[in-house]
């Protein structure tokens, strides 16, 4: 999750036991888990808000992207037809 391997996790756990003490460890763990849950919930809300804001921008940009691709495809076909001297027969030469 954070790039923490087993050895690092064991060292952190030992430091917590030494600093907090075994009597207070369950309370500290509960508070830590509650903090992580709350942080995840807030991050999820922020992500949803950002997604909603960008959704209104995304669709018009995709339409513009399609138009640009179509324009390039048509211009490439036109250049190919002009170079080869052929008429495609669809009136777009």
PyMOL commands that set and color helices and strands:
alter all, ss='L'
color gray80, all
select helices_A, chain A and resi 6-20+25-84
alter helices_A, ss='H'
color red, helices_A
deselect
rebuild
show_as cartoon
